[in-house]
Amino acid sequence: MLSIARLGQLAAALSLLTMTACSTPAAGRHVLGDPENPYPLQKAPEIGDIVHLPTGSLVTPQQMFDVVTDARVVYVGETHDNPAAHRLELDTLKAIEQRYPGKAALGMEMFVKSQQPVLDRWIAGELDEKAFLKASRWYDNWKMDFAYYRDLLLYAKEKHIPVIALNAEKELVQAVRTKPLEELTAEQKAQLPQMDLTDPYQRAQTESIFSGHNSHGKMAIDGFIRAQTLWDETMAESAVRYLTSPEGKERHLVVVAGGNHISYGFGIPRRVFRRLPTSYATIGGRELTVQRAEKPVMMDVTLPDFPSVPFDFLVNYAYEGLPKQGVLLGVMFEPDPKGRGLVVNTVVPESNAARAGVQKGDLLLSLDKEQLKESLDLVYAVKQKHVGDKSTLKLERKGEILDLEVLFKIGEAPKHGKP
């Protein structure tokens, strides 16, 4: 039988063992398991699998949304050109709106702060899609097919969910990328958010991305780190400004941004929490297969190991493409310097335009009586057409006004052209 004194010594030893077991491991000591994937799946992942990475548990979409909607902020990291990623964003926003009717908000990397009035007009129902694309200068500012984001923005409009422009102005990003912060003008410095350039994980990530490009030196790397920090800090500041405003103080925010701004938490999430300690959850995606006609652009990058899971929930899906556009006009063009229409530079052989009789040098004036003053006018008009549709194309050729009938059939697009 142990004596009272011996029991006391044993308790003290167990207490010491408990304290040392909970202490931080010394440098160089072996770390048990993989911090990025502490509980690996016991099977190969399949499309549709959703993994709670901290526990390695497979969950259903409803179970995931039951968990993440507990949080004040939900971050969804996207692959910009994957429709599967955008469906996940839409489903997340719907889950927030269903749980907190009238209390959801959507923050988007894709818009800079000066575009906020246009977003407000869109949500208020004052702009149709074409007017919104023009007013926001969508294709100038984001340069991605609007089809990727249409359903998300239409749902926000339908439910009157505020859409918050998160990102920094392009002119400021360019200035920060090209020169140190102390060399910025007073006006540029006044636009800066609070900047933390000391995050070691962000630097390691950026240096890894640049590692395969020998033409980039330390100056370029430092410039990109400044730009990356500006993006993350501005988006964090914009999110917090909204969440603490009278309009946003009772709302739950879904933030959609590229995966590198959200994964591992050192981009936007950590910088939001620094400003506003509040609950949050992160969702990311992993492409298991490529299911698209065009080959995706892949970066040959090996990232360093990070000491945490990349996301709370990882959704496995395919790398998809947009449904192929049915018809194209088959011309390359540029706006007329005098603003009268669109000047045709190239007509693709055997295209719909060629069959209609369009020629190089023609000045396109209207399509079905809709004036063609800028590129978006023609791009948007052709996107509304289907196989078998007929349209009237008004143009000017050597001073003569002509009306040509266009019969839209399936055709190939010019490699670097327009509709």
ZAKOL-46943 format. One record per residue (C-alpha): residue number from 0; residue in three letters; x, y, z. Coordinates in nm, 4 decimals. Example, Ala and Ser with C-alpha at 12.3 -4.5 7.8 and 13.67 -1.06 7.14 Angstrom:
REM residues 2
SITE resi resn        X        Y        Z
SITE    0  ALA   1.2300  -0.4500   0.7800
SITE    1  SER   1.3670  -0.1060   0.7140
***
This chain:
REM residues 419
SITE resi resn        X        Y        Z
SITE    0  MET   0.0000   0.0000   0.0000
SITE    1  LEU   0.1294   0.3487  -0.0915
SITE    2  SER   0.1845   0.5887   0.1960
SITE    3  ILE   0.0288   0.9322   0.2064
SITE    4  ALA   0.3707   1.0860   0.1387
SITE    5  ARG   0.4253   0.8570  -0.1609
SITE    6  LEU   0.0829   0.9460  -0.3022
SITE    7  GLY   0.1759   1.3129  -0.2722
SITE    8  GLN   0.5032   1.2556  -0.4595
SITE    9  LEU   0.3180   1.0638  -0.7348
SITE   10  ALA   0.0598   1.3413  -0.7714
SITE   11  ALA   0.3371   1.5988  -0.7987
SITE   12  ALA   0.5150   1.3927  -1.0629
SITE   13  LEU   0.1943   1.3511  -1.2637
SITE   14  SER   0.1291   1.7242  -1.2374
SITE   15  LEU   0.4791   1.8017  -1.3653
SITE   16  LEU   0.4357   1.5517  -1.6493
SITE   17  THR   0.1042   1.7131  -1.7431
SITE   18  MET   0.2578   2.0603  -1.7522
SITE   19  THR   0.5563   1.9542  -1.9622
SITE   20  ALA   0.3346   1.7590  -2.2018
SITE   21  CYS   0.1355   2.0760  -2.2692
SITE   22  SER   0.4386   2.2974  -2.3229
SITE   23  THR   0.5690   2.4052  -2.6633
SITE   24  PRO   0.8121   2.1503  -2.8132
SITE   25  ALA   1.1736   2.2597  -2.8267
SITE   26  ALA   1.3159   2.3538  -3.1640
SITE   27  GLY   1.4081   2.0498  -3.3690
SITE   28  ARG   1.1868   1.8099  -3.1780
SITE   29  HIS   0.9654   1.5729  -3.3718
SITE   30  VAL   0.6062   1.6869  -3.4244
SITE   31  LEU   0.3515   1.4080  -3.4130
SITE   32  GLY   0.1353   1.3905  -3.7239
SITE   33  ASP   0.0788   1.6484  -3.9969
SITE   34  PRO  -0.0465   1.9866  -3.8670
SITE   35  GLU  -0.2117   2.0548  -4.2033
SITE   36  ASN  -0.3950   1.7215  -4.2027
SITE   37  PRO  -0.3911   1.5819  -3.8497
SITE   38  TYR  -0.6537   1.3118  -3.9153
SITE   39  PRO  -0.6076   1.1832  -4.2729
SITE   40  LEU  -0.9004   1.0126  -4.4400
SITE   41  GLN  -0.8779   0.6355  -4.4434
SITE   42  LYS  -0.9905   0.6327  -4.8072
SITE   43  ALA  -0.9181   0.8252  -5.1235
SITE   44  PRO  -1.1310   1.1426  -5.1377
SITE   45  GLU  -1.4172   1.1493  -5.3848
SITE   46  ILE  -1.6021   1.4342  -5.5527
SITE   47  GLY  -1.8659   1.5533  -5.3092
SITE   48  ASP  -1.6729   1.4558  -4.9953
SITE   49  ILE  -1.6632   1.7314  -4.7325
SITE   50  VAL  -1.3959   1.6946  -4.4660
SITE   51  HIS  -1.3784   1.8752  -4.1354
SITE   52  LEU  -1.0003   1.9012  -4.1367
SITE   53  PRO  -0.9377   1.9560  -3.7625
SITE   54  THR  -1.1047   1.6208  -3.6843
SITE   55  GLY  -1.0848   1.4324  -4.0136
SITE   56  SER  -1.4614   1.3775  -4.0063
SITE   57  LEU  -1.6669   1.3432  -4.3227
SITE   58  VAL  -1.9802   1.5571  -4.3034
SITE   59  THR  -2.2820   1.6338  -4.5192
SITE   60  PRO  -2.3368   1.9792  -4.6701
SITE   61  GLN  -2.6124   2.0448  -4.4179
SITE   62  GLN  -2.3857   1.9486  -4.1277
SITE   63  MET  -2.1157   2.1814  -4.2582
SITE   64  PHE  -2.3592   2.4694  -4.2924
SITE   65  ASP  -2.5046   2.4007  -3.9467
SITE   66  VAL  -2.1543   2.4542  -3.8082
SITE   67  VAL  -2.0280   2.7473  -4.0143
SITE   68  THR  -2.3465   2.9512  -3.9786
SITE   69  ASP  -2.2782   2.9670  -3.6049
SITE   70  ALA  -1.9996   3.2104  -3.6950
SITE   71  ARG  -2.0269   3.5851  -3.7531
SITE   72  VAL  -1.8011   3.5659  -4.0593
SITE   73  VAL  -1.7705   3.2777  -4.3062
SITE   74  TYR  -1.4803   3.2870  -4.5520
SITE   75  VAL  -1.5028   3.0871  -4.8755
SITE   76  GLY  -1.1833   3.0507  -5.0769
SITE   77  GLU  -1.2429   3.0171  -5.4494
SITE   78  THR  -1.0704   2.9150  -5.7679
SITE   79  HIS  -1.1814   3.2107  -5.9781
SITE   80  ASP  -1.2583   3.0141  -6.2957
SITE   81  ASN  -1.4250   2.7089  -6.1431
SITE   82  PRO  -1.8081   2.7106  -6.1424
SITE   83  ALA  -1.8036   2.4481  -5.8644
SITE   84  ALA  -1.6368   2.7001  -5.6340
SITE   85  HIS  -1.9032   2.9589  -5.7114
SITE   86  ARG  -2.1856   2.7137  -5.6394
SITE   87  LEU  -2.0265   2.6544  -5.2994
SITE   88  GLU  -2.0247   3.0301  -5.2358
SITE   89  LEU  -2.3898   3.0583  -5.3357
SITE   90  ASP  -2.4898   2.7644  -5.1168
SITE   91  THR  -2.3059   2.9217  -4.8234
SITE   92  LEU  -2.4792   3.2550  -4.8703
SITE   93  LYS  -2.8156   3.0786  -4.8946
SITE   94  ALA  -2.7445   2.8930  -4.5697
SITE   95  ILE  -2.6676   3.2201  -4.3906
SITE   96  GLU  -2.9776   3.3908  -4.5322
SITE   97  GLN  -3.2006   3.0968  -4.4399
SITE   98  ARG  -3.0729   3.0870  -4.0826
SITE   99  TYR  -3.0710   3.4660  -4.0362
SITE  100  PRO  -3.3376   3.6041  -4.2734
SITE  101  GLY  -3.2611   3.9641  -4.3636
SITE  102  LYS  -2.9342   3.9552  -4.1701
SITE  103  ALA  -2.6901   3.8258  -4.4331
SITE  104  ALA  -2.4259   4.0263  -4.6182
SITE  105  LEU  -2.1785   3.9374  -4.8913
SITE  106  GLY  -1.8233   4.0736  -4.9105
SITE  107  MET  -1.6434   4.0312  -5.2428
SITE  108  GLU  -1.2774   4.0588  -5.3420
SITE  109  MET  -1.3911   4.1257  -5.6997
SITE  110  PHE  -1.4964   4.4864  -5.6317
SITE  111  VAL  -1.2923   4.7860  -5.5205
SITE  112  LYS  -1.4316   5.0341  -5.2723
SITE  113  SER  -1.5123   5.3032  -5.5308
SITE  114  GLN  -1.7612   5.0594  -5.6906
SITE  115  GLN  -1.9789   5.0479  -5.3781
SITE  116  PRO  -2.2421   5.2928  -5.5107
SITE  117  VAL  -2.2913   5.0731  -5.8188
SITE  118  LEU  -2.3350   4.7648  -5.5989
SITE  119  ASP  -2.5904   4.9505  -5.3888
SITE  120  ARG  -2.7866   5.0428  -5.7030
SITE  121  TRP  -2.7738   4.6793  -5.8199
SITE  122  ILE  -2.9160   4.5497  -5.4917
SITE  123  ALA  -3.1811   4.8232  -5.4972
SITE  124  GLY  -3.2992   4.6957  -5.8364
SITE  125  GLU  -3.2042   5.0146  -6.0210
SITE  126  LEU  -2.9746   4.8414  -6.2736
SITE  127  ASP  -3.0307   4.5524  -6.5089
SITE  128  GLU  -2.7414   4.3193  -6.5846
SITE  129  LYS  -2.6025   4.5088  -6.8824
SITE  130  ALA  -2.6252   4.8444  -6.7034
SITE  131  PHE  -2.4543   4.6921  -6.4009
SITE  132  LEU  -2.1689   4.5532  -6.6101
SITE  133  LYS  -2.1209   4.8920  -6.7728
SITE  134  ALA  -2.1457   5.0988  -6.4554
SITE  135  SER  -1.9109   4.8696  -6.2621
SITE  136  ARG  -1.6722   4.8340  -6.5591
SITE  137  TRP  -1.6725   4.4655  -6.4750
SITE  138  TYR  -1.4541   4.3452  -6.7599
SITE  139  ASP  -1.2020   4.6254  -6.7077
SITE  140  ASN  -1.1709   4.5740  -6.3333
SITE  141  TRP  -1.2019   4.1976  -6.2833
SITE  142  LYS  -1.1530   4.0526  -6.6341
SITE  143  MET  -1.3396   3.7295  -6.5591
SITE  144  ASP  -1.6508   3.6083  -6.7376
SITE  145  PHE  -1.9486   3.7469  -6.5459
SITE  146  ALA  -2.1184   3.4088  -6.5843
SITE  147  TYR  -1.9045   3.2761  -6.2990
SITE  148  TYR  -2.0588   3.5277  -6.0569
SITE  149  ARG  -2.4032   3.5885  -6.2077
SITE  150  ASP  -2.6025   3.3463  -5.9881
SITE  151  LEU  -2.4380   3.4723  -5.6689
SITE  152  LEU  -2.5083   3.8366  -5.7498
SITE  153  LEU  -2.8610   3.7655  -5.8760
SITE  154  TYR  -2.9431   3.5868  -5.5497
SITE  155  ALA  -2.8084   3.8803  -5.3495
SITE  156  LYS  -3.0231   4.1145  -5.5582
SITE  157  GLU  -3.3329   3.8959  -5.5186
SITE  158  LYS  -3.2954   3.8788  -5.1399
SITE  159  HIS  -3.1738   4.2395  -5.1000
SITE  160  ILE  -2.8518   4.1146  -4.9425
SITE  161  PRO  -2.5940   4.3952  -4.9227
SITE  162  VAL  -2.2837   4.3318  -5.1340
SITE  163  ILE  -1.9726   4.4936  -4.9896
SITE  164  ALA  -1.6810   4.5973  -5.2109
SITE  165  LEU  -1.3734   4.4841  -5.0202
SITE  166  ASN  -1.0675   4.5425  -5.2344
SITE  167  ALA  -0.8094   4.8170  -5.2805
SITE  168  GLU  -0.8045   5.0567  -5.5750
SITE  169  LYS  -0.5824   4.9385  -5.8589
SITE  170  GLU  -0.3831   5.2621  -5.8735
SITE  171  LEU  -0.2874   5.2258  -5.5076
SITE  172  VAL  -0.1939   4.8592  -5.5534
SITE  173  GLN   0.0340   4.9513  -5.8430
SITE  174  ALA   0.2030   5.2243  -5.6393
SITE  175  VAL   0.2568   4.9923  -5.3415
SITE  176  ARG   0.3942   4.7185  -5.5646
SITE  177  THR   0.6500   4.9441  -5.7328
SITE  178  LYS   0.7954   5.1409  -5.4417
SITE  179  PRO   0.8449   5.1128  -5.0635
SITE  180  LEU   0.5709   5.2540  -4.8432
SITE  181  GLU   0.7871   5.5417  -4.7220
SITE  182  GLU   0.8223   5.6637  -5.0814
SITE  183  LEU   0.4484   5.6924  -5.1417
SITE  184  THR   0.2900   6.0348  -5.1705
SITE  185  ALA   0.1044   6.1790  -4.8743
SITE  186  GLU  -0.2231   6.1180  -5.0580
SITE  187  GLN  -0.1334   5.7530  -5.1209
SITE  188  LYS  -0.0249   5.7011  -4.7603
SITE  189  ALA  -0.3579   5.8389  -4.6422
SITE  190  GLN  -0.5362   5.5611  -4.8364
SITE  191  LEU  -0.3377   5.2802  -4.6735
SITE  192  PRO  -0.4967   5.0539  -4.4136
SITE  193  GLN  -0.2923   4.9445  -4.1141
SITE  194  MET  -0.0224   4.7298  -4.2751
SITE  195  ASP   0.1402   4.4303  -4.1033
SITE  196  LEU   0.4285   4.3198  -4.3259
SITE  197  THR   0.5817   4.0860  -4.0681
SITE  198  ASP   0.3755   3.7695  -4.1182
SITE  199  PRO   0.6306   3.4909  -4.1807
SITE  200  TYR   0.3785   3.2565  -4.3388
SITE  201  GLN   0.2647   3.5116  -4.5958
SITE  202  ARG   0.6273   3.5822  -4.6890
SITE  203  ALA   0.7037   3.2102  -4.7190
SITE  204  GLN   0.4001   3.1599  -4.9408
SITE  205  THR   0.4916   3.4523  -5.1661
SITE  206  GLU   0.8547   3.3491  -5.1979
SITE  207  SER   0.7434   2.9985  -5.2940
SITE  208  ILE   0.5181   3.1344  -5.5676
SITE  209  PHE   0.8113   3.3350  -5.7059
SITE  210  SER   1.0660   3.0534  -5.6697
SITE  211  GLY   1.0085   2.9158  -6.0182
SITE  212  HIS   1.0570   3.2537  -6.1854
SITE  213  ASN   1.4257   3.3388  -6.2065
SITE  214  SER   1.3578   3.6834  -6.3528
SITE  215  HIS   1.2032   3.8012  -6.0254
SITE  216  GLY   1.4530   3.9346  -5.7752
SITE  217  LYS   1.4181   4.0407  -5.4136
SITE  218  MET   1.2769   4.3795  -5.5135
SITE  219  ALA   0.9963   4.2164  -5.7095
SITE  220  ILE   0.9228   3.9731  -5.4261
SITE  221  ASP   0.9109   4.2543  -5.1717
SITE  222  GLY   0.6819   4.4514  -5.3999
SITE  223  PHE   0.4436   4.1612  -5.4398
SITE  224  ILE   0.4426   4.1011  -5.0628
SITE  225  ARG   0.3468   4.4658  -5.0138
SITE  226  ALA   0.0694   4.4311  -5.2711
SITE  227  GLN  -0.0558   4.1047  -5.1182
SITE  228  THR  -0.0566   4.2664  -4.7767
SITE  229  LEU  -0.2419   4.5686  -4.9112
SITE  230  TRP  -0.5088   4.3440  -5.0613
SITE  231  ASP  -0.5529   4.1423  -4.7418
SITE  232  GLU  -0.5428   4.4416  -4.5065
SITE  233  THR  -0.7824   4.6464  -4.7213
SITE  234  MET  -1.0309   4.3609  -4.7481
SITE  235  ALA  -1.0069   4.3034  -4.3724
SITE  236  GLU  -1.0535   4.6728  -4.3003
SITE  237  SER  -1.3514   4.6942  -4.5379
SITE  238  ALA  -1.5146   4.3906  -4.3760
SITE  239  VAL  -1.4688   4.5261  -4.0241
SITE  240  ARG  -1.5871   4.8732  -4.1196
SITE  241  TYR  -1.9097   4.7191  -4.2453
SITE  242  LEU  -1.9560   4.4773  -3.9544
SITE  243  THR  -1.9207   4.7606  -3.7030
SITE  244  SER  -2.1391   5.0050  -3.8960
SITE  245  PRO  -2.5040   5.0699  -3.8092
SITE  246  GLU  -2.6035   4.8846  -4.1280
SITE  247  GLY  -2.3865   4.5806  -4.0609
SITE  248  LYS  -2.3609   4.5417  -3.6846
SITE  249  GLU  -2.6325   4.2739  -3.6688
SITE  250  ARG  -2.5440   4.0935  -3.9919
SITE  251  HIS  -2.3500   3.7772  -4.0697
SITE  252  LEU  -2.0932   3.8226  -4.3451
SITE  253  VAL  -1.9906   3.5763  -4.6160
SITE  254  VAL  -1.6529   3.6743  -4.7632
SITE  255  VAL  -1.5609   3.5323  -5.1048
SITE  256  ALA  -1.2022   3.5671  -5.2236
SITE  257  GLY  -0.9248   3.3709  -5.3880
SITE  258  GLY  -0.8068   3.0752  -5.1842
SITE  259  ASN  -0.4650   3.2285  -5.1062
SITE  260  HIS  -0.6356   3.5183  -4.9279
SITE  261  ILE  -0.8118   3.2759  -4.6904
SITE  262  SER  -0.6225   2.9468  -4.6600
SITE  263  TYR  -0.4362   2.8875  -4.3321
SITE  264  GLY  -0.5968   3.2041  -4.1944
SITE  265  PHE  -0.3009   3.4392  -4.2322
SITE  266  GLY  -0.4576   3.6458  -4.5113
SITE  267  ILE  -0.7935   3.8090  -4.4512
SITE  268  PRO  -0.9194   3.6085  -4.1460
SITE  269  ARG  -0.6283   3.6893  -3.9137
SITE  270  ARG  -0.6327   4.0557  -4.0140
SITE  271  VAL  -1.0068   4.0840  -3.9546
SITE  272  PHE  -0.9698   3.9203  -3.6140
SITE  273  ARG  -0.6892   4.1602  -3.5212
SITE  274  ARG  -0.9310   4.4469  -3.5747
SITE  275  LEU  -1.2491   4.2760  -3.4538
SITE  276  PRO  -1.2186   3.9576  -3.2453
SITE  277  THR  -1.5268   3.7629  -3.3517
SITE  278  SER  -1.6207   3.4092  -3.4488
SITE  279  TYR  -1.5371   3.2876  -3.7972
SITE  280  ALA  -1.5154   2.9730  -4.0087
SITE  281  THR  -1.3308   2.8961  -4.3306
SITE  282  ILE  -1.4298   2.6799  -4.6272
SITE  283  GLY  -1.2069   2.5819  -4.9170
SITE  284  GLY  -1.2157   2.3557  -5.2178
SITE  285  ARG  -0.9891   2.0957  -5.3716
SITE  286  GLU  -1.0090   1.9988  -5.7400
SITE  287  LEU  -0.9778   1.6220  -5.7725
SITE  288  THR  -1.0316   1.5959  -6.1486
SITE  289  VAL  -1.0426   1.8273  -6.4498
SITE  290  GLN  -1.3807   1.8268  -6.6246
SITE  291  ARG  -1.3479   2.1072  -6.8763
SITE  292  ALA  -1.2641   2.1338  -7.2434
SITE  293  GLU  -0.9979   2.4008  -7.2056
SITE  294  LYS  -0.6837   2.3114  -7.0148
SITE  295  PRO  -0.6590   2.5114  -6.6905
SITE  296  VAL  -0.3514   2.7222  -6.6254
SITE  297  MET  -0.1585   2.5525  -6.3462
SITE  298  MET   0.1269   2.6970  -6.1408
SITE  299  ASP   0.4240   2.4747  -6.0600
SITE  300  VAL   0.4602   2.5811  -5.6971
SITE  301  THR   0.5625   2.3857  -5.3900
SITE  302  LEU   0.4384   2.5645  -5.0810
SITE  303  PRO   0.6144   2.5259  -4.7469
SITE  304  ASP   0.4537   2.3320  -4.4647
SITE  305  PHE   0.2307   2.5443  -4.2449
SITE  306  PRO   0.1476   2.4735  -3.8781
SITE  307  SER  -0.2301   2.4548  -3.9202
SITE  308  VAL  -0.5075   2.3138  -4.1349
SITE  309  PRO  -0.5730   2.5214  -4.4478
SITE  310  PHE  -0.9487   2.5412  -4.3868
SITE  311  ASP  -1.2027   2.4294  -4.1307
SITE  312  PHE  -1.3926   2.2469  -4.4050
SITE  313  LEU  -1.2515   2.1171  -4.7316
SITE  314  VAL  -1.4969   2.0433  -5.0146
SITE  315  ASN  -1.3792   1.8061  -5.2860
SITE  316  TYR  -1.5074   1.8875  -5.6333
SITE  317  ALA  -1.4100   1.8841  -6.0002
SITE  318  TYR  -1.2346   2.1577  -6.1927
SITE  319  GLU  -1.5214   2.2505  -6.4223
SITE  320  GLY  -1.5615   2.4896  -6.7123
SITE  321  LEU  -1.8474   2.7165  -6.8031
SITE  322  PRO  -2.1050   2.5704  -7.0390
SITE  323  LYS  -1.9797   2.6409  -7.3891
SITE  324  GLN  -2.1326   2.9476  -7.5469
SITE  325  GLY  -2.3578   2.8334  -7.8291
SITE  326  VAL  -2.2946   3.1086  -8.0827
SITE  327  LEU  -2.0347   3.3682  -8.1740
SITE  328  LEU  -2.0322   3.6482  -8.4278
SITE  329  GLY  -1.6754   3.5875  -8.5393
SITE  330  VAL  -1.5103   3.9302  -8.5527
SITE  331  MET  -1.2275   4.1129  -8.3853
SITE  332  PHE  -1.2831   4.4845  -8.3398
SITE  333  GLU  -1.1959   4.8019  -8.1533
SITE  334  PRO  -1.4044   5.1068  -8.0604
SITE  335  ASP  -1.4154   5.3817  -8.3192
SITE  336  PRO  -1.2026   5.6799  -8.2008
SITE  337  LYS  -1.4953   5.9111  -8.2757
SITE  338  GLY  -1.7322   5.6998  -8.0654
SITE  339  ARG  -1.9608   5.6124  -8.3563
SITE  340  GLY  -1.9415   5.2321  -8.3294
SITE  341  LEU  -1.7003   4.9390  -8.3486
SITE  342  VAL  -1.4412   4.9038  -8.6241
SITE  343  VAL  -1.3911   4.5479  -8.7548
SITE  344  ASN  -1.0231   4.4459  -8.7669
SITE  345  THR  -1.0689   4.0777  -8.8526
SITE  346  VAL  -1.3499   3.8584  -8.9800
SITE  347  VAL  -1.3060   3.4909  -8.8973
SITE  348  PRO  -1.3447   3.2760  -9.2118
SITE  349  GLU  -1.6692   3.0748  -9.2276
SITE  350  SER  -1.7982   3.2498  -8.9143
SITE  351  ASN  -2.1495   3.3876  -8.8703
SITE  352  ALA  -2.0176   3.7355  -8.9516
SITE  353  ALA  -1.8467   3.6112  -9.2670
SITE  354  ARG  -2.1618   3.4343  -9.3853
SITE  355  ALA  -2.3599   3.7544  -9.3264
SITE  356  GLY  -2.1166   3.9519  -9.5424
SITE  357  VAL  -1.9269   4.1520  -9.2766
SITE  358  GLN  -1.5901   4.2795  -9.4027
SITE  359  LYS  -1.2715   4.4128  -9.2489
SITE  360  GLY  -1.3000   4.7895  -9.2018
SITE  361  ASP  -1.6770   4.7885  -9.1531
SITE  362  LEU  -1.8084   5.0161  -8.8802
SITE  363  LEU  -2.0656   4.8220  -8.6727
SITE  364  LEU  -2.3427   5.0581  -8.5611
SITE  365  SER  -2.6173   4.8452  -8.4028
SITE  366  LEU  -2.7423   4.4907  -8.3501
SITE  367  ASP  -3.1193   4.4552  -8.3471
SITE  368  LYS  -3.1453   4.8341  -8.3072
SITE  369  GLU  -2.9256   4.8302  -7.9936
SITE  370  GLN  -2.6436   5.0787  -8.0473
SITE  371  LEU  -2.2871   4.9473  -8.0386
SITE  372  LYS  -2.0810   5.2215  -7.8769
SITE  373  GLU  -1.8358   5.0133  -7.6731
SITE  374  SER  -1.7052   4.6585  -7.6618
SITE  375  LEU  -1.9506   4.5434  -7.3956
SITE  376  ASP  -2.2467   4.6369  -7.6151
SITE  377  LEU  -2.1550   4.3725  -7.8725
SITE  378  VAL  -2.0164   4.1186  -7.6263
SITE  379  TYR  -2.3319   4.1278  -7.4169
SITE  380  ALA  -2.5695   4.1262  -7.7149
SITE  381  VAL  -2.4107   3.8166  -7.8706
SITE  382  LYS  -2.4143   3.6317  -7.5373
SITE  383  GLN  -2.7942   3.6562  -7.5415
SITE  384  LYS  -2.8215   3.4771  -7.8768
SITE  385  HIS  -2.8880   3.1081  -7.9366
SITE  386  VAL  -2.8437   2.8693  -8.2261
SITE  387  GLY  -3.1024   2.9503  -8.4928
SITE  388  ASP  -3.1599   3.3126  -8.3877
SITE  389  LYS  -3.1625   3.5795  -8.6567
SITE  390  SER  -3.0462   3.9363  -8.6032
SITE  391  THR  -3.0109   4.2548  -8.8041
SITE  392  LEU  -2.6621   4.4061  -8.7983
SITE  393  LYS  -2.6469   4.7697  -8.9105
SITE  394  LEU  -2.3051   4.8870  -9.0316
SITE  395  GLU  -2.1365   5.1533  -9.2358
SITE  396  ARG  -1.9052   5.0650  -9.5260
SITE  397  LYS  -1.7322   5.3418  -9.7190
SITE  398  GLY  -2.0042   5.5885  -9.6274
SITE  399  GLU  -2.2904   5.3542  -9.7125
SITE  400  ILE  -2.5307   5.2235  -9.4455
SITE  401  LEU  -2.6092   4.8518  -9.4782
SITE  402  ASP  -2.8435   4.6161  -9.2914
SITE  403  LEU  -2.7126   4.2582  -9.2882
SITE  404  GLU  -2.9063   3.9575  -9.1634
SITE  405  VAL  -2.7046   3.7351  -8.9307
SITE  406  LEU  -2.8114   3.3751  -8.8795
SITE  407  PHE  -2.6419   3.2454  -8.5666
SITE  408  LYS  -2.4946   2.9003  -8.5949
SITE  409  ILE  -2.2350   2.7271  -8.3798
SITE  410  GLY  -1.8922   2.8594  -8.4729
SITE  411  GLU  -1.5384   2.8958  -8.3485
SITE  412  ALA  -1.4079   3.2095  -8.1845
SITE  413  PRO  -1.0901   3.3880  -8.2909
SITE  414  LYS  -0.8073   3.2901  -8.0590
SITE  415  HIS  -0.7501   3.6404  -7.9227
SITE  416  GLY  -1.0665   3.8095  -8.0319
SITE  417  LYS  -1.4119   3.9128  -7.9419
SITE  418  PRO  -1.7549   3.7641  -8.0234
***
